[in-house]
Amino acid sequence: MNLEENKKNAIAFYKTAYTGNPKKAVERYVGDVYIQHNPDVEDGTRGFIDYFEKMQVEYPNKSIEFVRCIAEGDLVALHTHQTWPENDEYITMDFFRFDKNGKIVEHWDAIQQVPEKSANKNTMY
C-alpha cells in the first residue's frame, strides 16, 4: 500500500465529485466495486454519481476545505469543513477503503452541522 498516494487519491476523488464531476471521480479513482455506508446514498457507483450530480444542481456554490488526511493500512480518513448556501456549515469525517490496486472500494462517513453556539471556543476541525 502506498499511503501517500492513497491520501492524494482520496482527496482528489472527493474534490472531483464534490465540485461537480462524480462520473470522472468514479472513472479515475474507484475499483471494481463501491460499497456505500451512507444511508442517504444508494450502494454502488451509480448511486454515488446520482447523489453528487443532484447535489451539484441543487447547491452549485458549496465549498469544501480538506482540514486533515490520515492513512493507515488500506484506509484513508478525511476531515473536512464544508460551507453551503447561506453559510450553512458542516464538518465531515469520511473513511475510504482502498483495494490492492490503489482504488477506492468502500466508504463510510459522519456529518455534523456546525452549531451557532458552542460550550467551548474550539473549532470542530
Secondary structure per residue as TSV (DSSP state, phi and psi in degrees):
chain	resnum	aa	ss	phi	psi
A	1	M	-	360.0	133.0
A	2	N	-	-101.5	97.1
A	3	L	H	-60.5	-42.7
A	4	E	H	-65.7	-39.5
A	5	E	H	-66.7	-42.1
A	6	N	H	-62.3	-40.6
A	7	K	H	-61.4	-48.0
A	8	K	H	-60.0	-42.5
A	9	N	H	-71.7	-34.6
A	10	A	H	-63.1	-44.5
A	11	I	H	-64.4	-45.0
A	12	A	H	-63.8	-41.0
A	13	F	H	-58.9	-52.9
A	14	Y	H	-64.0	-46.2
A	15	K	H	-63.9	-42.3
A	16	T	H	-61.9	-45.0
A	17	A	H	-68.4	-46.1
A	18	Y	H	-63.0	-34.9
A	19	T	T	-90.6	11.0
A	20	G	T	115.1	6.9
A	21	N	-	-132.0	65.0
A	22	P	H	-64.7	-30.6
A	23	K	H	-63.6	-44.5
A	24	K	H	-62.9	-39.9
A	25	A	H	-60.0	-45.9
A	26	V	H	-64.1	-46.5
A	27	E	H	-59.0	-39.3
A	28	R	H	-84.4	-35.0
A	29	Y	H	-121.0	-7.5
A	30	V	E	-103.2	143.7
A	31	G	E	-82.5	-158.8
A	32	D	E	-68.1	-26.4
A	33	V	E	-128.3	159.6
A	34	Y	E	-142.4	106.4
A	35	I	E	-95.5	122.8
A	36	Q	E	-108.7	128.1
A	37	H	-	-105.1	-8.1
A	38	N	-	-71.0	120.6
A	39	P	T	-68.5	-10.6
A	40	D	T	-91.2	-3.5
A	41	V	S	-123.9	131.6
A	42	E	-	-64.9	151.5
A	43	D	S	-65.3	151.4
A	44	G	H	88.5	172.0
A	45	T	H	-69.2	-34.7
A	46	R	H	-63.0	-42.3
A	47	G	H	-62.1	-41.2
A	48	F	H	-62.4	-48.2
A	49	I	H	-62.5	-47.0
A	50	D	H	-59.1	-44.0
A	51	Y	H	-61.3	-49.5
A	52	F	H	-74.1	-29.5
A	53	E	H	-66.5	-42.1
A	54	K	H	-64.2	-43.1
A	55	M	H	-62.3	-37.7
A	56	Q	H	-66.9	-38.7
A	57	V	H	-67.6	-44.6
A	58	E	H	-76.0	-31.5
A	59	Y	-	-136.5	65.8
A	60	P	T	-67.6	-19.8
A	61	N	T	-100.1	16.5
A	62	K	-	-71.9	158.6
A	63	S	E	-138.1	161.2
A	64	I	E	-139.4	140.8
A	65	E	E	-123.0	129.3
A	66	F	E	-89.7	107.7
A	67	V	E	-81.0	-45.9
A	68	R	E	-151.8	157.5
A	69	C	E	-140.8	127.1
A	70	I	E	-128.7	137.0
A	71	A	E	-128.5	140.8
A	72	E	E	-153.1	130.4
A	73	G	T	58.0	-124.6
A	74	D	T	-100.8	14.8
A	75	L	E	-113.6	145.6
A	76	V	E	-128.3	133.4
A	77	A	E	-113.4	132.6
A	78	L	E	-116.2	137.8
A	79	H	E	-117.1	117.2
A	80	T	E	-124.1	159.9
A	81	H	E	-120.4	117.4
A	82	Q	E	-111.9	138.8
A	83	T	E	-119.6	126.5
A	84	W	E	-111.6	175.9
A	85	P	G	-51.2	147.2
A	86	E	G	62.0	30.7
A	87	N	G	57.7	31.7
A	88	D	E	-75.1	116.3
A	89	E	E	-112.2	144.2
A	90	Y	E	-136.1	148.9
A	91	I	E	-111.4	131.1
A	92	T	E	-122.8	152.7
A	93	M	E	-129.5	115.1
A	94	D	E	-114.9	141.6
A	95	F	E	-122.6	131.9
A	96	F	E	-122.2	134.3
A	97	R	E	-102.9	134.1
A	98	F	E	-105.9	147.3
A	99	D	-	-86.1	-178.7
A	100	K	T	-67.2	-14.8
A	101	N	T	-94.2	5.6
A	102	G	S	79.1	23.9
A	103	K	-	-109.2	147.2
A	104	I	E	-76.0	131.3
A	105	V	E	-129.2	-6.0
A	106	E	E	-156.5	147.7
A	107	H	E	-142.7	135.8
A	108	W	E	-128.6	153.6
A	109	D	E	-153.5	162.1
A	110	A	E	-136.0	133.1
A	111	I	E	-126.2	133.2
A	112	Q	E	-136.7	131.0
A	113	Q	E	-75.0	140.8
A	114	V	-	-74.6	121.0
A	115	P	-	-76.0	160.1
A	116	E	S	-68.4	-35.8
A	117	K	-	-122.2	148.9
A	118	S	-	-133.9	149.4
A	119	A	S	-75.2	-8.2
A	120	N	S	-139.0	174.1
A	121	K	S	-97.8	7.9
A	122	N	-	-82.7	147.8
A	123	T	-	-77.7	166.3
A	124	M	-	-86.4	3.6
A	125	Y	-	-138.8	360.0
